[in-house]
Amino acid sequence: MRVAFVGKGGSGKTTLSALFARRLARSGAPVVAVDGDINQHLAEALGLGADEEFTAPPLSARLGEIKDHLRGANPLITSREAMIKTTPPGRGSRLLRLLGDDGIHGTHVQEVCGVPLMVTGEFDESDLGVACYHSKLGAVELYLNHLVDGPGEYVVVDMTAGADAFASGLFTRFDMTFLVAEPTRKGVSVYRQYRDHAREFGIPLAVVGNKVTGEDDLLFLKEHVGGDLLAYCEQSTFVRAREQGRAGGELEPHNAHTLDQLRAALDARTKDWDAFQRHAVEFHLRNAESWANAATGADLATQVDPGFRHGPAALADSA
């Protein structure tokens, strides 16, 4: 199952992404964490030390090679240049198993404190004025488009702040979206945008309150997000100690229980591969018409394989 952590900048979504991924990994579950934020801090939140380096190359640094691998022998995709971030898989495409023996997991994953991690890459000075961060997120979208994750397997993505995930349909690549909200007006400001877009496409959204200090905070969240409030985390001395570089201790029982509630909500979802592929095709056609046909000089609608059915059977066929 795939889950995105989203929310306003500073809400604590990176911290919760890391806590959730670590708890899954400690339970023995197969998990991959992906840092899809414009500010790349997930490795640090997972526990990468100040004197340690994350040396696996970012996904965006080898986008061409990733495209070549994923398009495989798909005759509808003629080149890496013709493959855009929304290009859906078809017959002949190479599909991925979670942490499988392939050129993507083998190259781009590095374990951080027991959690396999991939990163999109930072938005740096060389990108200013010539690229947008969505071009880096395109590698994540292609990865998720071609991944066949099974029961009890997890992908945890720390997304960009605000509503950037709506730019290309990336928000439809997840089985669940957790919106992290502080109990303030600014903290819940992103909620309505996500709620409306998620409901339009049948993507389940749940709010996770964060940094809650008392009953007033909890009542505020309930007033503003209603029944979408799934669980909440109290202000955490454990998290603060880790942020200050002090190791040791355990997450508070209430906050640990909240993480288990998130897992239970995610596990309760049923994977709908037909809907997943339908959304992939819909957003690919939207992007093709709005910019990609002109950018590539080709009709990218022809990349859609109407006979392709995503899921475990397609994975077996692509092996």
C-alpha positions in Angstrom: 0.0 0.0 0.0 1.2 3.5 -0.8 0.7 6.5 1.5 1.5 10.2 1.1 2.1 12.5 4.0 1.1 16.1 3.0 0.3 19.4 4.7 1.5 22.9 5.3 5.2 23.6 5.6 6.2 23.1 9.2 3.2 20.9 10.1 5.4 18.0 11.0 4.7 15.8 7.9 8.4 14.9 7.5 8.6 13.9 11.1 5.5 11.8 10.9 6.6 10.2 7.6 9.8 9.2 9.4 8.1 7.9 12.5 5.6 5.9 10.5 8.3 4.4 8.2 10.5 3.5 11.1 7.6 1.8 13.0 6.7 -0.2 9.9 10.3 -1.3 9.4 10.7 -2.3 13.1 7.6 -4.5 12.8 9.4 -6.4 10.0 7.2 -5.1 7.2 8.8 -4.4 3.8 8.9 -0.6 3.4 10.4 2.0 1.1 10.4 5.6 2.2 10.6 8.3 -0.5 11.6 11.9 0.1 9.5 13.8 -2.3 9.7 17.2 -0.6 11.4 20.2 -2.1 13.4 20.4 1.2 15.1 17.1 1.5 15.1 16.3 5.3 13.6 12.8 5.5 17.0 11.1 5.9 17.8 13.3 8.8 14.4 12.7 10.3 14.9 8.9 10.0 18.1 9.2 12.0 21.0 9.9 9.5 23.8 11.4 11.7 25.4 14.7 11.1 28.6 13.0 10.2 27.0 10.5 7.8 26.1 11.0 4.2 23.3 9.8 2.0 25.2 8.6 -1.0 22.6 6.9 -3.2 21.9 9.0 -6.3 18.6 10.9 -6.3 16.0 9.6 -8.7 16.0 12.9 -10.6 19.7 12.6 -11.4 19.2 9.5 -13.5 15.7 10.1 -14.9 16.8 9.1 -18.5 18.1 5.7 -17.3 15.0 5.2 -15.2 12.8 5.8 -18.2 14.8 3.4 -20.4 14.4 0.7 -17.7 10.7 1.2 -17.2 9.7 1.4 -20.9 11.4 -1.9 -21.5 10.0 -3.4 -24.8 6.8 -1.4 -24.8 6.4 -0.6 -28.5 4.1 2.4 -27.8 7.0 4.4 -26.1 9.6 5.0 -28.8 12.3 6.7 -26.7 13.1 8.1 -23.3 12.5 11.6 -24.8 8.9 10.6 -25.6 8.3 9.3 -22.1 6.9 11.9 -19.7 6.2 11.7 -16.0 2.6 10.6 -16.5 3.3 7.9 -19.2 1.4 4.9 -18.0 2.8 1.3 -18.3 1.6 -1.0 -21.0 2.4 -4.4 -22.4 6.1 -4.7 -22.7 6.8 -2.2 -19.9 9.0 -3.3 -17.0 7.0 -3.4 -13.8 8.7 -3.3 -10.4 8.4 -5.3 -7.2 8.9 -3.5 -3.9 12.7 -3.7 -3.2 13.1 -6.0 -6.2 16.3 -6.9 -7.9 16.2 -4.2 -10.5 18.2 -1.2 -11.6 16.1 1.3 -9.7 15.9 -0.2 -6.2 19.5 -1.5 -6.6 20.9 2.0 -7.5 18.7 4.5 -5.6 17.9 2.9 -2.3 20.1 3.4 0.8 19.1 2.1 4.2 18.9 4.7 7.0 18.4 3.4 10.5 16.7 0.3 9.2 14.5 2.1 6.6 15.2 1.8 2.8 15.1 5.3 1.5 15.0 6.9 -2.0 15.2 10.7 -2.6 14.1 12.8 -5.5 16.9 15.3 -5.3 17.2 18.8 -4.1 16.0 21.9 -6.0 19.2 23.9 -6.3 20.6 27.0 -7.8 21.1 25.4 -11.2 17.4 24.8 -11.4 16.3 28.4 -10.8 14.6 29.9 -13.7 14.9 26.8 -15.9 13.0 24.0 -14.1 10.3 23.5 -11.6 10.3 21.0 -8.8 7.6 19.0 -10.6 10.3 17.8 -13.0 12.0 16.1 -10.1 8.8 14.6 -8.7 8.2 13.1 -12.2 10.7 10.4 -11.3 8.5 9.5 -8.2 5.4 9.4 -10.4 7.0 7.1 -12.9 8.2 4.8 -10.1 4.7 4.6 -8.6 3.1 4.1 -12.0 5.2 1.0 -12.6 5.3 -0.4 -9.1 3.2 -3.5 -8.2 3.2 -3.5 -4.4 1.6 -6.5 -2.6 -0.3 -7.0 0.7 1.7 -6.0 3.7 4.2 -3.9 1.7 4.4 -0.2 2.1 5.6 2.9 0.3 5.8 6.0 2.5 6.2 9.3 0.6 7.0 12.6 2.3 5.4 15.1 -0.2 6.0 18.7 -1.0 4.2 21.2 1.2 0.9 22.7 0.1 -1.1 21.6 -2.9 1.8 20.9 -5.3 0.9 17.2 -5.6 -2.1 18.1 -7.7 0.1 19.4 -10.5 0.1 16.1 -12.5 -2.1 13.6 -10.9 0.5 12.4 -8.5 -2.0 12.5 -5.7 -4.0 9.7 -7.3 -1.0 7.3 -7.0 -1.6 6.6 -3.3 -4.0 4.3 -1.5 -4.2 6.8 1.3 -3.2 10.3 2.0 -2.5 11.6 5.5 -2.8 15.3 5.9 -0.8 16.5 8.9 -2.4 19.6 10.5 -1.4 21.6 13.5 -4.3 23.0 15.6 -4.1 26.5 14.1 -5.9 28.3 11.3 -2.8 28.1 9.2 -2.4 24.5 10.1 -5.7 23.5 8.6 -5.5 25.9 5.7 -4.5 23.2 3.2 -7.2 20.8 4.3 -10.1 21.9 2.1 -8.0 21.9 -1.1 -6.9 18.3 -0.5 -10.3 17.2 0.6 -12.1 18.5 -2.5 -9.5 17.1 -5.0 -9.3 13.7 -3.2 -13.0 13.3 -3.1 -13.4 14.1 -6.8 -11.2 11.1 -7.6 -12.1 8.8 -4.8 -8.7 9.0 -3.0 -9.2 8.5 0.8 -7.9 11.4 2.9 -7.5 11.4 6.6 -6.3 14.2 8.9 -3.6 13.6 11.5 -3.5 16.3 14.1 0.0 17.1 15.3 1.6 19.0 18.2 -1.7 18.8 20.2 -1.2 20.1 23.7 -4.7 19.8 25.2 -8.4 19.5 24.8 -8.8 22.9 23.2 -6.4 21.9 20.5 -8.3 18.8 19.8 -11.7 20.6 19.8 -10.3 23.1 17.3 -9.2 20.3 14.9 -12.6 18.6 15.2 -14.4 21.9 14.5 -12.4 22.5 11.3 -11.9 19.0 9.8 -14.8 17.1 11.3 -15.0 13.4 10.7 -11.8 13.5 8.6 -9.8 13.6 11.8 -8.4 10.1 12.2 -5.9 10.5 15.0 -3.6 13.0 16.6 -0.1 13.2 18.0 0.7 15.0 21.2 3.6 17.4 21.6 6.5 15.0 21.8 9.6 15.3 24.0 11.0 12.2 22.2 10.8 14.0 18.8 12.3 17.2 20.2 15.2 15.3 21.7 15.9 13.6 18.3 15.7 17.0 16.6 18.3 18.3 19.0 20.6 15.3 18.3 20.0 13.5 21.6 19.4 9.7 21.0 17.7 7.2 23.2 14.3 6.9 24.7 11.0 5.7 23.1 8.1 7.5 21.5 5.3 8.3 23.9 2.6 5.6 24.2 -0.1 7.8 22.8 1.9 8.8 19.8 3.0 5.2 19.1 -0.7 4.2 19.3 -1.5 7.0 16.7 1.0 5.4 14.3 -0.7 2.1 14.7 -4.0 3.7 14.0 -2.6 5.1 10.7 -1.4 1.6 9.7 -4.7 0.1 10.5 -6.5 2.7 8.4 -4.1 2.0 5.5 -4.4 -1.7 5.8 -8.2 -1.5 5.7 -8.0 -0.2 2.1 -8.6 -2.5 -0.8 -6.2 -2.1 -3.7 -8.1 -1.2 -6.9 -5.7 -1.7 -9.8 -8.4 -0.8 -12.4 -9.0 2.6 -10.8 -5.3 3.1 -10.4 -4.7 2.6 -14.1 -7.8 4.6 -15.1 -6.5 7.6 -13.2 -3.0 7.2 -14.7 -4.4 7.2 -18.2 -6.7 10.2 -17.5 -4.0 12.4 -16.2 -1.6 11.3 -18.9 -4.1 12.4 -21.5 -4.6 15.7 -19.7 -0.9 16.4 -19.6 -0.4 15.3 -23.2 -3.0 17.7 -24.4 -2.0 20.7 -22.2 1.8 20.7 -22.8 3.5 17.4 -23.5 2.4 16.9 -27.2 3.8 20.3 -28.0 6.9 19.7 -26.0 7.7 16.3 -27.6 6.3 16.9 -31.1 4.3 13.7 -30.8 0.7 12.6 -30.0 1.3 11.0 -26.6 -2.2 9.7 -26.4 -0.9 6.8 -28.6 1.2 5.7 -25.6 -2.0 4.4 -23.8 -2.3 0.6 -24.2 -6.1 -0.1 -23.9 -5.4 -3.9 -23.5 -3.2 -3.4 -20.5 -4.4 -4.4 -17.0 -2.3 -3.3 -14.1 -1.6 -5.4 -11.1 0.0 -8.7 -10.0 -0.9 -10.6 -13.2 0.8 -7.9 -15.3 3.8 -8.1 -13.1 4.1 -11.8 -13.8 3.8 -11.2 -17.5 6.5 -8.6 -17.5 9.0 -10.7 -15.6 
